[in-house]
Amino acid sequence: MKRAMSLAAAVLIVIAAAVSAQTPPNFAGKWTLVPDPAAPAPGGMPPSQTLTIVQDAKTLTVTRTIQMGEFTTVYNLDGSESKNTLNFNGNSIDQVSKTKWDGEKLIVNTTMSFENTPVEFSMVISQDAAGTLGLETTRPDFQGGGGPITTKSTYKKN
């Protein structure tokens, strides 16, 4: 009887550990850009100076504050399509995004259309052991016509 109880307890511990290991990280919080003096000047849209992230079991809502204003995007965390509209300078651009988890990283792939030409962006959100938020974005080279451009930004929690 004691052996059966010990075995049952061990099984419960293993199950609890497996469930805990599958819980995705929570990126919620208010974040401020950590400037990198060694980074080259960004082409295209500069990184957000501040991010506010709200996360629940179903969605991740990211509000970016940049020189052109504040932009909010909602992503579905279950891999289904998220549809958002980016409004700036009197223009509206529809965006369709899909997310997927790669371990502790959230990968967001977004497509939109500029003058009937589809454009793809990707973003990887991660958090290190110290609690620093990493944001890696890959976008087309709009100015030089070269290959994709990847930028990395680091944020600290306020």
C-alpha positions as a LaTeX table, in Angstrom:
\begin{tabular}{lrrr}
\hline
Residue & $x$ (\AA) & $y$ (\AA) & $z$ (\AA) \\
\hline
Met1 & 0.00 & 0.00 & 0.00 \\
Lys2 & 2.82 & 2.38 & 0.91 \\
Arg3 & 4.57 & 1.58 & $-2.34$ \\
Ala4 & 1.41 & 2.30 & $-4.37$ \\
Met5 & 0.99 & 5.66 & $-2.57$ \\
Ser6 & 4.64 & 6.56 & $-3.25$ \\
Leu7 & 4.26 & 5.63 & $-6.91$ \\
Ala8 & 1.06 & 7.69 & $-7.21$ \\
Ala9 & 2.78 & 10.69 & $-5.58$ \\
Ala10 & 5.75 & 10.36 & $-7.95$ \\
Val11 & 3.43 & 10.24 & $-10.97$ \\
Leu12 & 1.61 & 13.39 & $-9.79$ \\
Ile13 & 4.91 & 15.23 & $-9.35$ \\
Val14 & 6.01 & 14.27 & $-12.87$ \\
Ile15 & 2.66 & 15.37 & $-14.33$ \\
Ala16 & 2.77 & 18.67 & $-12.42$ \\
Ala17 & 6.32 & 19.32 & $-13.63$ \\
Ala18 & 5.33 & 18.59 & $-17.25$ \\
Val19 & 2.33 & 20.92 & $-17.07$ \\
Ser20 & 4.46 & 23.62 & $-15.46$ \\
Ala21 & 7.13 & 23.28 & $-18.16$ \\
Gln22 & 4.50 & 23.79 & $-20.87$ \\
Thr23 & 3.23 & 27.08 & $-19.44$ \\
Pro24 & 4.34 & 29.84 & $-21.80$ \\
Pro25 & 6.10 & 32.88 & $-20.37$ \\
Asn26 & 4.10 & 35.96 & $-19.51$ \\
Phe27 & 5.45 & 39.10 & $-21.21$ \\
Ala28 & 2.93 & 41.44 & $-19.54$ \\
Gly29 & 4.20 & 44.76 & $-18.25$ \\
Lys30 & 5.38 & 48.22 & $-19.18$ \\
Trp31 & 8.74 & 48.15 & $-20.91$ \\
Thr32 & 11.32 & 50.82 & $-21.80$ \\
Leu33 & 13.88 & 50.53 & $-24.60$ \\
Val34 & 17.47 & 50.03 & $-23.49$ \\
Pro35 & 19.47 & 52.06 & $-26.04$ \\
Asp36 & 22.34 & 50.25 & $-27.73$ \\
Pro37 & 25.00 & 52.83 & $-28.65$ \\
Ala38 & 26.76 & 50.27 & $-30.87$ \\
Ala39 & 23.64 & 49.60 & $-32.95$ \\
Pro40 & 23.51 & 51.15 & $-36.43$ \\
Ala41 & 20.85 & 53.75 & $-37.10$ \\
Pro42 & 17.61 & 51.92 & $-37.92$ \\
Gly43 & 16.20 & 52.08 & $-41.42$ \\
Gly44 & 12.44 & 52.24 & $-41.71$ \\
Met45 & 10.47 & 52.42 & $-38.50$ \\
Pro46 & 12.59 & 52.99 & $-35.36$ \\
Pro47 & 12.11 & 50.68 & $-32.38$ \\
Ser48 & 9.40 & 51.64 & $-29.92$ \\
Gln49 & 10.64 & 53.69 & $-27.01$ \\
Thr50 & 8.05 & 52.07 & $-24.78$ \\
Leu51 & 5.93 & 48.95 & $-24.97$ \\
Thr52 & 2.92 & 48.04 & $-22.89$ \\
Ile53 & 2.01 & 44.36 & $-23.07$ \\
Val54 & $-1.15$ & 42.81 & $-21.70$ \\
Gln55 & $-1.32$ & 39.03 & $-21.86$ \\
Asp56 & $-3.97$ & 36.50 & $-20.91$ \\
Ala57 & $-4.46$ & 32.86 & $-21.86$ \\
Lys58 & $-5.88$ & 33.77 & $-25.30$ \\
Thr59 & $-4.27$ & 37.03 & $-26.47$ \\
Leu60 & $-1.21$ & 39.24 & $-26.32$ \\
Thr61 & $-1.92$ & 42.96 & $-26.73$ \\
Val62 & 1.07 & 45.13 & $-27.56$ \\
Thr63 & 0.88 & 48.92 & $-27.46$ \\
Arg64 & 3.91 & 50.62 & $-29.02$ \\
Thr65 & 4.75 & 54.27 & $-28.52$ \\
Ile66 & 6.95 & 55.82 & $-31.20$ \\
Gln67 & 7.46 & 59.29 & $-32.63$ \\
Met68 & 4.46 & 58.87 & $-34.96$ \\
Gly69 & 2.11 & 58.01 & $-32.10$ \\
Glu70 & 0.70 & 55.03 & $-30.27$ \\
Phe71 & $-0.16$ & 51.75 & $-32.03$ \\
Thr72 & $-1.99$ & 48.78 & $-30.50$ \\
Thr73 & $-1.95$ & 45.27 & $-31.95$ \\
Val74 & $-3.74$ & 42.19 & $-30.59$ \\
Tyr75 & $-2.36$ & 38.72 & $-31.33$ \\
Asn76 & $-4.21$ & 35.43 & $-30.77$ \\
Leu77 & $-1.96$ & 33.03 & $-28.87$ \\
Asp78 & $-3.64$ & 29.86 & $-30.17$ \\
Gly79 & $-2.15$ & 30.18 & $-33.66$ \\
Ser80 & $-5.34$ & 31.43 & $-35.29$ \\
Glu81 & $-5.27$ & 34.54 & $-37.46$ \\
Ser82 & $-5.31$ & 37.94 & $-35.79$ \\
Lys83 & $-6.51$ & 40.86 & $-37.89$ \\
Asn84 & $-5.41$ & 44.39 & $-37.05$ \\
Thr85 & $-5.43$ & 47.68 & $-38.91$ \\
Leu86 & $-2.44$ & 50.00 & $-38.78$ \\
Asn87 & $-3.52$ & 53.64 & $-39.14$ \\
Phe88 & $-0.98$ & 56.39 & $-39.70$ \\
Asn89 & $-0.75$ & 59.59 & $-41.75$ \\
Gly90 & $-4.30$ & 59.06 & $-43.02$ \\
Asn91 & $-3.50$ & 55.59 & $-44.36$ \\
Ser92 & $-4.95$ & 52.26 & $-43.21$ \\
Ile93 & $-3.06$ & 49.02 & $-43.67$ \\
Asp94 & $-4.69$ & 45.71 & $-42.82$ \\
Gln95 & $-2.42$ & 43.20 & $-41.10$ \\
Val96 & $-2.94$ & 39.46 & $-40.63$ \\
Ser97 & $-0.76$ & 37.76 & $-38.02$ \\
Lys98 & $-0.26$ & 34.24 & $-36.73$ \\
Thr99 & 1.65 & 33.27 & $-33.61$ \\
Lys100 & 3.41 & 30.12 & $-32.53$ \\
Trp101 & 5.43 & 29.19 & $-29.48$ \\
Asp102 & 8.98 & 27.92 & $-29.91$ \\
Gly103 & 9.81 & 26.90 & $-26.37$ \\
Glu104 & 9.98 & 30.14 & $-24.37$ \\
Lys105 & 9.86 & 32.35 & $-27.48$ \\
Leu106 & 6.75 & 33.70 & $-29.17$ \\
Ile107 & 7.06 & 33.99 & $-32.94$ \\
Val108 & 4.67 & 36.36 & $-34.71$ \\
Asn109 & 4.43 & 36.26 & $-38.52$ \\
Thr110 & 2.54 & 39.13 & $-40.11$ \\
Thr111 & 1.51 & 39.84 & $-43.68$ \\
Met112 & 0.18 & 43.09 & $-45.07$ \\
Ser113 & $-0.11$ & 44.66 & $-48.48$ \\
Phe114 & 1.58 & 47.82 & $-49.77$ \\
Glu115 & 0.17 & 48.95 & $-53.11$ \\
Asn116 & $-1.17$ & 45.43 & $-53.76$ \\
Thr117 & 2.21 & 43.86 & $-53.00$ \\
Pro118 & 2.20 & 41.41 & $-50.07$ \\
Val119 & 4.89 & 42.07 & $-47.47$ \\
Glu120 & 5.89 & 39.74 & $-44.65$ \\
Phe121 & 7.31 & 40.65 & $-41.26$ \\
Ser122 & 8.31 & 38.46 & $-38.35$ \\
Met123 & 8.85 & 39.22 & $-34.70$ \\
Val124 & 10.30 & 37.03 & $-31.97$ \\
Ile125 & 9.54 & 37.96 & $-28.36$ \\
Ser126 & 11.58 & 36.43 & $-25.56$ \\
Gln127 & 12.55 & 37.08 & $-21.98$ \\
Asp128 & 15.85 & 36.17 & $-20.37$ \\
Ala129 & 16.46 & 34.93 & $-16.84$ \\
Ala130 & 17.09 & 38.49 & $-15.62$ \\
Gly131 & 13.63 & 39.54 & $-16.85$ \\
Thr132 & 14.86 & 41.58 & $-19.84$ \\
Leu133 & 12.52 & 41.51 & $-22.84$ \\
Gly134 & 14.05 & 40.84 & $-26.24$ \\
Leu135 & 12.33 & 41.82 & $-29.46$ \\
Glu136 & 13.82 & 40.63 & $-32.76$ \\
Thr137 & 12.11 & 41.86 & $-35.91$ \\
Thr138 & 12.76 & 40.89 & $-39.51$ \\
Arg139 & 11.40 & 42.98 & $-42.35$ \\
Pro140 & 12.08 & 43.56 & $-46.04$ \\
Asp141 & 14.67 & 46.14 & $-47.08$ \\
Phe142 & 12.32 & 48.85 & $-48.36$ \\
Gln143 & 15.05 & 51.28 & $-49.35$ \\
Gly144 & 17.94 & 49.24 & $-50.73$ \\
Gly145 & 16.14 & 46.30 & $-52.30$ \\
Gly146 & 18.46 & 43.84 & $-50.56$ \\
Gly147 & 17.63 & 40.89 & $-48.37$ \\
Pro148 & 15.59 & 41.00 & $-45.18$ \\
Ile149 & 16.77 & 43.24 & $-42.33$ \\
Thr150 & 16.76 & 41.92 & $-38.77$ \\
Thr151 & 16.94 & 44.26 & $-35.79$ \\
Lys152 & 17.16 & 43.42 & $-32.12$ \\
Ser153 & 15.85 & 45.60 & $-29.32$ \\
Thr154 & 16.10 & 45.08 & $-25.59$ \\
Tyr155 & 13.61 & 46.40 & $-23.04$ \\
Lys156 & 13.67 & 46.66 & $-19.27$ \\
Lys157 & 10.54 & 46.45 & $-17.17$ \\
Asn158 & 9.41 & 49.69 & $-15.53$ \\
\hline
\end{tabular}
